[in-house]
Amino acid sequence: MTASHAPLIMENYISFHPAMTWLIIFLVIWPVALAVLFAFAVRIDPRSGRLRRR
């Protein structure tokens, strides 16, 4: 009988999962958060520090 490699494959996949989570956070969520922050910063008047009116 041959031994199944499925447990070894699953163990490697599960141990790789946290790295993928951080990669998704860094590549997707972080740029979106920076874009939102930049959009908010553009609306602030640099002289007074208050939000500009439309």
C-alpha positions in Angstrom: 0.0 0.0 0.0 1.2 3.5 -0.7 0.9 6.3 1.9 -1.2 9.3 1.1 0.5 12.6 0.7 -2.7 14.6 1.5 -2.0 15.2 5.2 1.5 16.6 4.3 0.0 18.8 1.5 -2.7 20.1 3.9 -0.1 20.8 6.6 1.9 22.9 4.2 -1.1 24.7 3.0 -2.3 25.5 6.5 1.1 26.8 7.6 1.2 29.0 4.5 -2.2 30.5 5.2 -1.1 33.4 7.6 1.5 34.6 5.0 -1.2 34.8 2.4 -3.5 36.7 4.8 -0.8 39.3 5.4 0.0 39.5 1.7 -3.7 40.3 0.9 -3.7 42.9 3.6 -0.6 44.5 2.3 -1.5 44.5 -1.4 -5.2 45.2 -1.2 -6.4 46.8 2.0 -3.4 49.0 2.7 -3.6 50.9 -0.7 -7.3 51.3 -0.3 -6.8 52.7 3.2 -4.1 55.1 1.9 -6.4 56.3 -0.9 -9.2 57.0 1.6 -6.8 58.9 3.9 -5.4 60.9 0.9 -9.0 61.8 -0.2 -9.7 63.1 3.3 -6.4 65.0 3.5 -7.2 66.8 0.2 -10.3 68.2 1.7 -8.4 69.9 4.6 -7.4 73.5 4.2 -3.7 73.7 5.0 -3.9 77.2 6.4 -6.6 76.6 9.0 -6.6 72.8 9.4 -10.4 72.7 8.9 -12.4 70.9 6.3 -13.0 72.9 3.1 -16.6 73.6 2.2 -17.8 72.4 -1.2 
